[in-house]
């Protein structure tokens, strides 16, 4: 076992009727990473009380799914999926109330539906919306690769993180214009990364185009803001004006998050 690492606590839930030892061992290895940033194969074998070949198979499967990766010394460390889960477990600011004035200002300026959303795995969850009466209301969450909001937040991920989220080449589509492959998605994200914004042209909903920017300066917290308009109105000039307005609004929203985080840390206040 890794020196200085306490053994994880014993099971806290009821014992399963049909336990699967390999699953239990894999989960025990993941818990071990909470205390040990680097684990060697011999450490894992000794900790689980299994042969090195068995420990290697378990770690290889965890590596395949992105939960662990190997460093230059061939030791194992948390991979992109495990790091993403750790980030997601941290308190995420709730902007649904304080963001409303900013979203309403955008709505008045752009005359479209304005969404504030966050990335939740492979989905976009809409946190708040100022709805255009001429457009259909949004779903609570949608596949990220089908939306400008999702794509601009996905563009902040590195290749390893993205491929851990999308291990398969084929992607499901919401419309005939949705991106249907990981290769095409990576090309679109590269363009979004270079531009600083992402677009969707009838990829989420027929007849609707949108443009989105990410909230800057929030580290692993992935929020974005988007404007959706009828496709016929989304000219290049309209899109340019929307990007400028969204960029200013995103900066304002980021300040709200940072200010609240500071106040919460210093004074114990929380959102909501």
N, C-alpha and C positions, 0 to 999 in steps of 0.2 A: 504494500500500500504506500501511497505517496507520503513522504515524511512530513509530519506536522499537520496532516489533513485529518480532521475528525471523521469518524465513520458517520454517514448520514443517519438520521433518526430511523427507528424501526417503523414499520408500516402503521399508518394512522387510520386507515379505512377498514371496512370489513373484508375478511379474506374472500377472494373470489372462489366460486364453486369449482371452476376448472382453470386453475392457474397455468399460465404459459411461462415457463422458466426463461426462455430466450428474451421475451418481452420484458420481463422483470429485470433481467441482467442489463439490458440496454437502458432501461429507465434509471437503474442504479448508477450506471456510468454517467448519464447526463447530470444527475444530482451531484456526482463527484466533482464536476467541473465548477460548481458553485464555490468550492474551496480551493481547487487546484487549477490554475490557469493553463498548465501544461501537464499532460499525462503520457508516460511512455507505455509501450505495449506490455512490458514486464510489470509495470505498476497496475495496469488494468487486470492482467492475469492474476496477480497476487491478491488484489482487492476482491475480485469475484470468486476466487478459489477455483478457477477453471484453467484448462490448458491454454497455452499461448495461441494455438491455432483457433480455438473457440473465441478468445478475446479479439483476435484479429478479424474474424468474420463479423463480429458484432460492431467493431469500430468501422469496418469497411462499409457496412450497411448505413451506419450513421453518417459516414462521410459521403456516401452516394446521395443521401437525402439532404445534405447541406448542414447537418447539425454539428459536425466537427470537420476539421481540416488538419493537414499536417504542415508543420513549419519546416524550415531548412534542415533541422536536425532529425526530421521524421517523427518528432514527438507530436502528439495530438493536442489541438487547442480548439476553443469554440469556433464553429463555422458561422456563415452568414445567417442561417435560419435561427440558430440558438442565440446569436447576438441580437437579431431582430426581435425575438420573443422577449429577451431581457429588456430591450428598450420599450417594447409595448407594455410591459408590466409596470413601468414607471407611471406615475400620475400624469395623465394627459390633460392639459388645460381645456376647459369647456368654454368656448367662445360664443356659444349659441345666444347668450343674452347681450353681452357687451358689444358684439359685432354688428348688431342690427342697424345702428345709425350709419355705419360705413356701407353696408349692403344697400340700404335705402338710397343713399347718395348715388351709388353706382346705378341703381335702377332708374333713378330720375335722369341721370346723365345719358345712359345708353338705351333706355326704353326696351329692356330685355329682361329675361329671367336671370337672376344673380344667385349663384350657389356658393356657399362656403362649405368645404368638405375636407375630409382627412382620408389618408390611405390606411386601409385595414386589410392587410394581407394582399390578396389579389382584387379586392373590391374598393370602391369609393363609397364612403358613408357621408351622406349629406347632413351637415350639422345645422345649417340654417339656410333658408331660401326666401328671396323676395320674388314672388311669382308674377310673371306677365300674364294678364287675364286672357290673352290671345293664344297662349300655349298650354299644352297638357301638363298637369302636375308631374313632378319627377317620382321615380321609384325611391324607396328609402335608401337602397344601395344598388350599385350597378358594377359590372366588370370594369376594372380600371382601364384595361387596354382599349375599351370602346369609347372612352370619354377624353376630352381635352384635359379635364381636371385630373383624371387618373394618370394620363400620360406625362403631364408635367411633373407630377410627384414621382412617378417611376423613373423619370430621367435623372433623378438625384441618386439613384442606386447604382452601385458598381456592377460589373458584369456577373460576378459571383452571386451577389444578392438577387439580381434579376433572374438568373437561371435557376436559382433555388426556388424562387416563386413560380417559375414557369419551366418545369423540367421537361415538358413535352413540346415538340415543335408545333403541333396543331393547337389552335385557339378557337374557342367557340365565338360565334358571331351573334349580334343582336339584329343587324340589318345586313343587306347585301353589300354594304360598303365598309363594314367593320373589318378590322385587321384580323386575318385568319391564321397567321403563322408567327412564331417567335422571331424568325429572321426579319420579317417585315416590321415587327414591333421594334426590334433593336435599331433598325435603320431610321424609323420614325423618331425614336427617343434620341438618337444621335443628333438629328435635326433640331429637336426641341431643346436639347442641351446647348447647342450652338446659338440658337435664336434667343433663348431665355423665356420662351413661351411655347405652348402646344396648341394644336388645333384639332377639331373633329368636324368632319363634313358629312353629316347624315350617318355617322357611324354608331350613334346611340339611338337616334330616333329619326325616322324619315322626315325630311323637310326642315330639320333643325341643324344649324351649325353653331359651333362654340369655339371660344378661345380662352385659355387659362394661364395663370402664372402661379408659381409657388410662393408661399410666405417665406421670406429670407431670414437667415440668422437664427434658426430654431434647432439646429443640429439634427438629432434623430426624430424630432417631432415633425411629421409631414402633413402640413395643411396647404390648401390651395384655394384660390378664388377664381370663378369663371363667369363669363357672360354668354348666355345662349340666345340666339336670335333666329327668326325664320331664315332659311338658307338664302332666299332671294335678296335679303337685306345685308348679308355678310359680304360686302365688297372688300377689296383690298384696303381702301381708304377707311371704311368702317372698322375693319379689323385692326388697323394701325392705331386708330383713336381708342379702341377698346383696350388694346395692350397698354397704352400709356395710362389710361384711367385705372386699369386693374393693377398695374405696377405701383402706382401711388397708394392705392387702397391696401395692397398687400403689405407695404411698408408700415402703414398705419396699424394694421391688424397685428403685425409682428411686435410692434411696440406695446400693444395691449397685452400680448402674451408675456413678453419680457417683464413689463411692469408688474403684472399680476404675480409672476413667479418670484420676483424680488419681494413684493409685499407679503406673499405667503411665507417665504423663508424668514423674513425679518419680523413679521407681526402675527403669523399664524392664521392669516385670512385665507379662505379658499373660495373658488368660484362657486356660483350657484346660489 
